[in-house]
Structure formats: structure tokens, C-alpha cells
């Protein structure tokens, strides 16, 4: 049986919780998962093999002030250890590229640490290219209660 890639939607809260537990060792309570999935700017995409969770992409649609079309910010991608090197990441990024076309988005983009060889290979291998040089990520911590 092949891989099935799909975007989670309202009604898929339990699967969203499985993504959080599997990849983040975190709880994603049903009410929070429901709010997240109801927001059309949030994308939680899963890869499943024989009904088993194999990978995911978390992305957000952004609307820049200076662009007519939105962008898709790929925040995170993960593949379970037993499914690595089996094309799951490639399939997930292929799905992202299809979304860009289907939803008439300007582009999808992802930040990666250049030292993360697996991520760099995935993004290069799925048609991504490096734009610019010397970018630095600045983070402003907040307070989470």
C-alpha cells in the first residue's frame, strides 16, 4: 500500500493530537486542535502508510503587504524513524508544491540550518533553491503562561 498525503481539517483533531505526541512528545488537547484546524491559514499535512502516521508538515499561509498572492511558510517537517529514507519527505514536499499551484500562492519557503544535511538534501532534491546569503534568524522570546 502506498503513502497517502492529506491536509488535516476539522474532524481530524485526534490525528492532530497523534502528530503532536509522535513528533513533539507534546499534548494537543482537542479544543486547541479544533481551533487550530478551523483556521484556514494553518496547514497540518500528514503522510500515512496503511493508516499509520509516517510524517507531517506544519505550515502557515502568510499574506505579505507588498504582494498580491500569499506565501506558504513551511515551519516544520518530520518523518518517523521507521519511514525515513523511504520517500515520505519527498512526497510531503511534493504535496506542498501542489498546494502552491492549486491555491495560487506566490511560493512556499522553508528555513533550514545549513548544517542539517538531511534537510538541505530534501529541499534541494525537491526543487528548492537557496535565495540570498547571510541571513540570520533573530528570535524574540515571549512569556507563555
C-alpha positions as CSV (number, residue, x, y, z in Angstrom):
1,X,0.0,0.0,0.0
2,X,1.3,3.5,-0.9
3,X,1.6,6.7,1.0
4,X,-1.4,8.9,1.4
5,X,-0.7,12.6,1.9
6,X,-3.6,14.8,3.2
7,X,-4.2,18.1,4.9
8,X,-6.0,17.6,8.2
9,X,-9.2,19.5,8.7
10,X,-11.9,20.0,11.3
11,X,-12.8,16.5,12.5
12,X,-9.2,15.3,12.4
13,X,-8.4,16.5,15.9
14,X,-7.4,13.1,17.1
15,X,-4.9,12.6,14.3
16,X,-3.5,16.1,15.0
17,X,-3.0,15.0,18.6
18,X,-1.1,12.0,17.4
19,X,1.2,14.2,15.4
20,X,2.0,16.3,18.5
21,X,2.5,13.2,20.6
22,X,4.6,11.4,18.0
23,X,6.9,14.2,16.8
24,X,6.9,16.6,19.7
25,X,6.2,14.4,22.7
26,X,3.5,17.0,23.5
27,X,-0.2,17.2,24.3
28,X,-2.5,18.8,21.8
29,X,-5.8,19.0,23.6
30,X,-8.9,18.5,21.4
31,X,-10.2,22.1,21.9
32,X,-6.9,23.6,20.9
33,X,-6.6,21.2,18.0
34,X,-10.1,22.1,16.9
35,X,-9.3,25.8,16.9
36,X,-6.0,25.2,15.0
37,X,-7.6,23.1,12.3
38,X,-10.5,25.5,11.9
39,X,-8.1,28.3,10.9
40,X,-7.7,28.3,7.1
41,X,-4.2,29.8,7.4
42,X,-2.9,26.8,9.4
43,X,-1.8,23.7,7.5
44,X,-1.2,20.4,9.2
45,X,-0.4,17.9,6.5
46,X,0.2,14.2,7.2
47,X,1.7,11.3,5.4
48,X,0.1,7.9,6.2
49,X,1.0,4.4,5.2
50,X,-1.6,1.7,5.8
51,X,-3.4,4.1,8.1
52,X,-0.2,4.6,10.2
53,X,1.3,8.1,10.7
54,X,4.5,8.3,8.8
55,X,5.3,12.0,8.6
56,X,3.9,15.6,8.7
57,X,4.4,19.1,7.6
58,X,3.3,22.1,9.6
59,X,2.9,25.3,7.5
60,X,1.2,28.7,7.7
61,X,-0.2,30.9,4.9
62,X,1.2,34.4,5.1
63,X,-0.2,37.5,3.3
64,X,2.7,40.0,2.7
65,X,1.7,43.7,2.4
66,X,3.6,44.1,-0.9
67,X,2.4,41.0,-2.7
68,X,-0.9,40.2,-4.2
69,X,-0.6,36.4,-3.6
70,X,0.0,34.7,-0.3
71,X,3.1,32.7,0.6
72,X,3.3,29.4,2.4
73,X,5.8,29.2,5.3
74,X,6.8,25.6,5.9
75,X,7.6,25.7,9.6
76,X,8.4,22.1,10.2
77,X,8.6,18.7,8.6
78,X,9.1,15.4,10.2
79,X,9.2,11.7,9.3
80,X,9.1,8.8,11.7
81,X,12.3,6.9,12.2
82,X,10.9,3.7,10.6
83,X,9.8,5.6,7.5
84,X,13.0,7.7,6.9
85,X,14.8,7.3,3.5
86,X,11.6,5.9,2.0
87,X,10.4,9.0,0.1
88,X,8.0,10.3,2.7
89,X,9.7,13.7,3.0
90,X,9.8,14.0,-0.8
91,X,6.1,13.1,-1.0
92,X,5.2,15.7,1.6
93,X,7.2,18.4,-0.1
94,X,5.6,17.4,-3.4
95,X,2.2,17.9,-1.8
96,X,3.3,21.4,-0.6
97,X,4.3,22.3,-4.2
98,X,0.9,21.1,-5.4
99,X,-0.8,23.3,-2.8
100,X,1.2,26.3,-4.1
101,X,-0.2,25.7,-7.6
102,X,-3.7,24.8,-6.5
103,X,-4.1,27.7,-4.2
104,X,-2.4,30.2,-6.5
105,X,0.2,31.0,-3.9
106,X,3.3,33.1,-4.7
107,X,5.6,30.5,-3.3
108,X,6.4,28.2,-0.4
109,X,9.5,28.8,1.6
110,X,11.3,27.0,4.5
111,X,14.2,28.0,6.8
112,X,16.9,25.3,7.3
113,X,20.1,25.1,9.2
114,X,22.8,24.6,6.5
115,X,24.4,22.1,8.9
116,X,21.3,19.9,8.7
117,X,22.5,17.8,5.8
118,X,19.3,15.7,5.6
119,X,17.0,18.8,5.4
120,X,19.3,20.5,2.9
121,X,19.3,17.4,0.7
122,X,15.5,17.1,0.9
123,X,14.9,20.7,0.0
124,X,17.4,20.7,-2.9
125,X,16.1,17.4,-4.1
126,X,12.5,18.6,-4.2
127,X,13.2,21.7,-6.3
128,X,14.0,24.2,-3.6
129,X,16.8,26.7,-4.1
130,X,18.7,29.0,-1.7
131,X,17.7,32.6,-2.0
132,X,20.1,35.3,-0.8
133,X,23.1,34.7,1.5
134,X,24.0,35.6,5.0
135,X,20.5,35.6,6.5
136,X,20.4,35.3,10.3
137,X,17.4,34.2,12.4
138,X,16.6,36.6,15.3
139,X,14.2,35.3,18.0
140,X,12.3,37.4,20.5
141,X,11.2,35.2,23.4
142,X,7.8,35.7,24.8
143,X,6.2,34.6,28.0
144,X,3.9,31.6,27.8
145,X,1.7,31.0,30.8
